[in-house]
Amino acid sequence: MFSLLMMAAAPAAFDLALLDRAAEIFAGARLGQPGGPVAPIDRRLRLSSCSTSPEFSWRAETRDAIVIRCPDPKGWRIFVAVQASPVLAGAAPVKVEPVIRRGDPVTLVAGQSGFSVSADGTAMADAAPGARLQIKVEGAKAPVQAIALETGKATLPGW
């Protein structure tokens, strides 16, 4: 767990540019670079202030997203997608075949012990297992970001 002292731009909300920079420091790479955040934090977010500094951690061992959370009892939690790191020096690159191809029907699933939800959609790109892709969900206005699991199946990030 990584904690960074943050200054709020106003007493009621965090400065998202500061959270962007803190995410870069935590990841060890700049925005848009391999190993760094894919995009800036959505400026439409209005995160309430915290009584302590936000905590930074990796979502999973794959280090595909940073979790930033306010540890207050009614705090918030956001995920920052991280660009894949380059292959380690000396290691032979391994090409993984996509399990989902653009235009394929995909079942989007999310759940935990005791419940699960699913929706049908169409893949908007090719994706290997563990890779992110956009899925156009039937009835939704905008595509949804998902992680490929297996042929015809994907999940939401964080599930």
BATORMAR-654745 format. One record per residue (C-alpha): x, z, y. Coordinates in steps of 0.05 Angstrom, whole numbers. Example, Ala and Ser with C-alpha at 12.3 -4.5 7.8 and 13.67 -1.06 7.14 Angstrom:
! residues 2
((246 156 -90))
((273 143 -21))
! end
This chain:
! residues 159
((0 0 0))
((27 -20 68))
((2 11 133))
((18 -14 202))
((1 22 267))
((-47 -23 303))
((-69 -21 375))
((-141 -40 390))
((-154 -90 445))
((-215 -50 464))
((-237 18 438))
((-293 -14 397))
((-257 -71 361))
((-191 -92 331))
((-150 -147 361))
((-152 -201 307))
((-88 -233 332))
((-52 -167 317))
((-82 -166 247))
((-58 -238 237))
((13 -219 256))
((11 -157 212))
((-12 -200 153))
((48 -246 165))
((94 -186 166))
((63 -158 102))
((68 -226 66))
((138 -239 91))
((121 -309 116))
((89 -340 177))
((19 -371 181))
((16 -437 144))
((83 -428 109))
((91 -418 34))
((77 -345 19))
((43 -334 86))
((-30 -333 108))
((-67 -399 100))
((-107 -393 164))
((-118 -343 221))
((-171 -289 211))
((-239 -316 232))
((-247 -300 306))
((-322 -290 298))
((-309 -224 261))
((-321 -161 301))
((-284 -106 265))
((-298 -35 288))
((-239 9 306))
((-209 56 254))
((-188 128 262))
((-123 110 225))
((-83 46 216))
((-110 -8 170))
((-80 -12 100))
((-51 -76 71))
((-46 -91 -3))
((-45 -151 -49))
((-112 -170 -80))
((-79 -184 -147))
((-10 -192 -179))
((-15 -266 -165))
((-10 -250 -91))
((-62 -302 -72))
((-95 -259 -20))
((-81 -198 24))
((-133 -143 28))
((-136 -110 96))
((-181 -49 99))
((-200 7 146))
((-196 71 104))
((-251 106 144))
((-313 126 104))
((-353 70 137))
((-293 24 145))
((-288 -50 133))
((-249 -95 85))
((-227 -167 94))
((-188 -216 51))
((-134 -263 79))
((-117 -322 34))
((-43 -334 23))
((-10 -401 12))
((24 -409 -56))
((98 -392 -55))
((149 -445 -75))
((175 -445 -146))
((233 -395 -155))
((302 -427 -150))
((328 -448 -218))
((260 -446 -252))
((233 -511 -278))
((167 -530 -245))
((108 -527 -292))
((52 -576 -280))
((-15 -547 -297))
((-72 -596 -310))
((-136 -585 -271))
((-194 -553 -308))
((-242 -574 -253))
((-242 -644 -223))
((-274 -668 -158))
((-348 -684 -170))
((-353 -641 -233))
((-413 -595 -241))
((-389 -523 -234))
((-422 -456 -248))
((-400 -405 -195))
((-401 -334 -223))
((-388 -265 -194))
((-401 -197 -223))
((-377 -130 -248))
((-396 -84 -304))
((-472 -82 -306))
((-489 -143 -265))
((-471 -215 -253))
((-497 -272 -209))
((-487 -346 -216))
((-501 -411 -178))
((-493 -484 -195))
((-452 -530 -151))
((-406 -590 -147))
((-330 -587 -142))
((-303 -617 -78))
((-230 -621 -105))
((-188 -617 -168))
((-165 -547 -188))
((-120 -517 -242))
((-137 -447 -269))
((-127 -395 -214))
((-126 -448 -158))
((-175 -446 -100))
((-225 -501 -87))
((-287 -514 -46))
((-354 -518 -83))
((-417 -547 -53))
((-472 -500 -77))
((-541 -529 -85))
((-585 -507 -26))
((-527 -480 16))
((-508 -512 82))
((-432 -501 76))
((-386 -504 16))
((-361 -439 -16))
((-289 -423 -30))
((-278 -406 -103))
((-223 -396 -155))
((-223 -441 -217))
((-228 -403 -282))
((-239 -455 -337))
((-272 -522 -347))
((-337 -521 -306))
((-331 -448 -285))
((-305 -415 -222))
((-311 -347 -188))
((-313 -320 -117))
((-247 -292 -90))
((-245 -216 -101))
((-290 -217 -162))
! end
